[in-house]
Amino acid sequence: MPRGVQIPGVEGGTVGMEDMETIEAGRQLLAALQRLKSDEEAKFDSPAFGAMSHEDRIALNLRHAELHLGFLTH
Protein backbone atom coordinates (compact mmCIF):
# COMPACT_ATOMS: atom_id res chain seq x y z
CA MET A 1 0.00 0.00 0.00
CA PRO A 2 1.48 3.38 -0.90
CA ARG A 3 1.80 6.23 1.58
CA GLY A 4 -1.16 8.54 1.92
CA VAL A 5 -3.96 6.00 1.45
CA GLN A 6 -7.00 7.10 3.43
CA ILE A 7 -9.47 4.80 5.18
CA PRO A 8 -12.81 5.03 3.35
CA GLY A 9 -15.65 6.40 5.45
CA VAL A 10 -13.35 7.71 8.21
CA GLU A 11 -13.30 11.47 8.73
CA GLY A 12 -9.83 12.73 7.83
CA GLY A 13 -8.98 9.31 6.38
CA THR A 14 -7.33 7.94 9.51
CA VAL A 15 -7.72 7.37 13.25
CA GLY A 16 -5.43 7.73 16.25
CA MET A 17 -4.15 11.19 15.40
CA GLU A 18 -3.41 12.93 18.67
CA ASP A 19 -1.06 15.85 19.14
CA MET A 20 1.48 14.95 21.82
CA GLU A 21 5.00 15.66 22.88
CA THR A 22 7.71 13.71 21.10
CA ILE A 23 8.81 12.03 24.35
CA GLU A 24 5.28 10.72 25.00
CA ALA A 25 4.88 9.59 21.39
CA GLY A 26 8.16 7.71 21.66
CA ARG A 27 7.05 6.09 24.92
CA GLN A 28 3.81 4.92 23.34
CA LEU A 29 5.65 3.60 20.29
CA LEU A 30 8.10 1.64 22.45
CA ALA A 31 5.22 0.22 24.52
CA ALA A 32 3.42 -0.89 21.34
CA LEU A 33 6.60 -2.50 20.00
CA GLN A 34 7.13 -4.31 23.30
CA ARG A 35 3.58 -5.70 23.12
CA LEU A 36 4.20 -6.81 19.55
CA LYS A 37 7.52 -8.42 20.51
CA SER A 38 5.87 -10.37 23.33
CA ASP A 39 3.60 -13.33 22.78
CA GLU A 40 0.61 -11.24 23.89
CA GLU A 41 -2.41 -12.31 21.88
CA ALA A 42 -3.89 -9.67 19.61
CA LYS A 43 -7.04 -8.15 21.11
CA PHE A 44 -8.58 -7.63 17.68
CA ASP A 45 -8.32 -9.22 14.27
CA SER A 46 -7.02 -7.03 11.46
CA PRO A 47 -9.89 -5.03 9.96
CA ALA A 48 -8.36 -5.62 6.53
CA PHE A 49 -7.00 -9.17 6.83
CA GLY A 50 -8.93 -10.80 9.67
CA ALA A 51 -7.17 -13.30 11.95
CA MET A 52 -3.41 -13.39 11.39
CA SER A 53 -0.50 -15.44 12.66
CA HIS A 54 1.83 -13.70 15.11
CA GLU A 55 4.56 -13.59 12.46
CA ASP A 56 2.22 -12.04 9.88
CA ARG A 57 1.02 -9.51 12.47
CA ILE A 58 4.62 -8.48 13.15
CA ALA A 59 5.35 -8.14 9.42
CA LEU A 60 2.19 -6.08 8.85
CA ASN A 61 2.92 -3.78 11.80
CA LEU A 62 6.51 -3.24 10.70
CA ARG A 63 5.38 -2.31 7.19
CA HIS A 64 2.69 -0.03 8.65
CA ALA A 65 5.30 1.71 10.81
CA GLU A 66 7.61 2.03 7.80
CA LEU A 67 4.88 3.86 5.90
CA HIS A 68 4.24 6.27 8.79
CA LEU A 69 7.92 6.90 9.42
CA GLY A 70 8.33 7.67 5.72
CA PHE A 71 6.61 11.01 6.40
CA LEU A 72 9.40 12.15 8.74
CA THR A 73 11.86 14.60 7.26
CA HIS A 74 14.90 16.37 8.62
N, C-alpha and C positions, 0 to 999 in steps of 0.2 A: 504494500500500500504506500503510495507516495505521501510526502509531507503535505499537510494542509487539508486533508480530507475531513469533511464535517459529518457529524452523525445526523442522519435525516430525522426531522421531527424534533430535534433538541435545539432550544433557543441558544443562539450563539454557536451552535455546531459542536459543542463539547460540554463536559461536566467537570467538576472538581477544580475549577479555577478560583483560587482564593489568593488575594494579595497577602504576602507574609514576608517576614525578614528572611534573608538568605540563610542565616544560621538555623532557623526553625524549618525551613524547606529542606535543608540538608539533613537535619535530624529525622524528619519524616521519611525522606528518601532512604536513609540508612536503615530505619526501622522496617520499611517495606521490603528492602533487599534481604534483611535478616529473616523476615517471615518466609520469603520465597526460598531462601537457602535452607531453611529448616524443613522438616517433613510435615509441617503443619498442613492439614487438609484444607483445600480451598473452600471458602464459605459459600461461593457461588460458582456456577458453571459460567463459561464464557458466553456473553450474549451473542457473539458471532459464531462460535464454534462448538458450543455445548460443553459436555464433559470432556476433559482433556487429561492425559497422563501428566504426572509431575514434570517429566522432562520436557514435554511439549509446552506446558505452562511456563516453565523457565525460559524456553526459547522465544515464546510469544512475548513475554514481559521484557526480555532483553531487547528484542526488535522494537517494541513499543517505546522503550526508554531511548533507544538510539534515534528514533524519529523525533521525539521531543527534544533531546539534547542537540539535534541538528539545527535548532533555532537559535542556539547560543552563539553569540559573536563576541569578538574581543575588540 
